[in-house]
Amino acid sequence: MMSWFYLALAILLEVIGTINMKLSQGFTKWLPTNLMFVLYGLSIAAMNLSLKGIGVGVVYAIWAGVGTALITLAGVLWFREPLTALKIFSIALIIVGVVGLNIGVK
């Protein structure tokens, strides 16, 4: 159960790190640049801890897939990026893939 907590934490840290990447404006803003590096490092550490109880393929796919879906949502809501039918369809495919990976584990 703790493995899933660490995976969720890793995803959250990665998403916040990616938001800070955008806010860093190409490494020109000191605080978001440093937060990005710290958050990515913590995300990798939490992901490493999740590997104690979950397979590496499942962990990485969920981390990348859910992180991608969440950062897309953050881009739409926070950075006013357009939400297109293709983006919605692609996020749905990511969700289907993550569900399929979880079903395949059991």
C-alpha positions in Angstrom: 0.0 0.0 0.0 2.9 2.4 0.7 4.2 1.8 -2.8 1.1 3.3 -4.3 1.3 6.3 -1.9 4.9 6.8 -3.0 3.9 6.6 -6.7 1.1 9.1 -6.2 3.6 11.4 -4.4 6.1 11.0 -7.2 3.4 12.0 -9.8 2.4 15.0 -7.8 6.0 16.2 -7.3 6.7 15.7 -11.0 3.7 17.7 -12.1 4.6 20.6 -9.7 8.2 20.4 -11.0 6.9 20.6 -14.6 4.8 23.6 -13.7 7.9 25.2 -12.3 9.7 24.4 -15.5 7.2 26.6 -17.4 7.4 29.3 -14.7 11.3 29.3 -14.9 11.0 30.9 -18.4 14.0 29.0 -19.8 16.1 29.0 -16.6 15.8 32.8 -16.2 13.8 32.8 -13.0 15.8 31.6 -10.0 13.1 30.3 -7.7 11.1 28.2 -10.2 14.3 26.9 -11.7 15.6 25.6 -8.4 12.2 24.3 -7.4 12.0 22.3 -10.6 15.3 20.5 -9.9 14.4 19.8 -6.3 10.9 18.6 -7.1 12.2 16.3 -9.9 14.8 14.9 -7.6 12.2 14.2 -4.9 9.9 12.7 -7.6 12.5 10.2 -8.7 13.2 9.4 -5.1 9.5 8.7 -4.4 9.2 6.7 -7.6 12.2 4.6 -6.5 10.5 3.8 -3.2 7.4 2.8 -5.0 9.4 0.1 -6.8 9.6 -1.9 -3.6 6.0 -3.1 -4.2 5.2 -2.4 -7.9 6.9 -3.5 -11.1 9.1 -1.0 -12.8 7.1 -1.1 -16.1 3.9 -0.3 -14.3 5.4 2.4 -12.1 7.0 4.2 -15.0 4.0 3.9 -17.3 1.6 5.2 -14.6 4.1 8.0 -13.5 4.5 9.2 -17.1 0.9 8.7 -18.2 -0.8 10.2 -15.2 1.8 13.0 -15.0 1.2 13.8 -18.7 -2.6 13.9 -18.3 -2.3 16.1 -15.2 0.2 18.5 -16.7 -2.0 18.8 -19.8 -4.9 19.7 -17.5 -2.7 22.2 -15.7 -1.7 23.7 -19.0 -5.3 24.2 -20.0 -6.5 25.5 -16.6 -3.5 27.5 -15.5 -1.6 28.6 -18.6 -4.7 28.9 -20.8 -3.5 26.4 -23.4 -6.2 25.3 -25.8 -8.2 22.2 -25.1 -8.8 20.4 -28.3 -10.7 17.2 -29.2 -7.4 15.6 -30.0 -6.1 16.4 -26.5 -9.2 15.0 -24.8 -9.0 11.8 -26.9 -5.3 11.4 -26.2 -5.8 11.8 -22.4 -8.5 9.2 -22.6 -6.1 6.8 -24.3 -3.6 7.4 -21.6 -6.2 6.6 -19.0 -7.2 3.4 -20.8 -3.5 2.4 -21.0 -3.0 3.0 -17.3 -6.1 1.0 -16.4 -5.0 -1.8 -18.7 -1.6 -1.9 -17.0 -3.2 -2.2 -13.6 -5.6 -4.9 -14.8 -2.7 -6.8 -16.3 -0.8 -6.8 -12.9 -3.5 -8.6 -11.0 
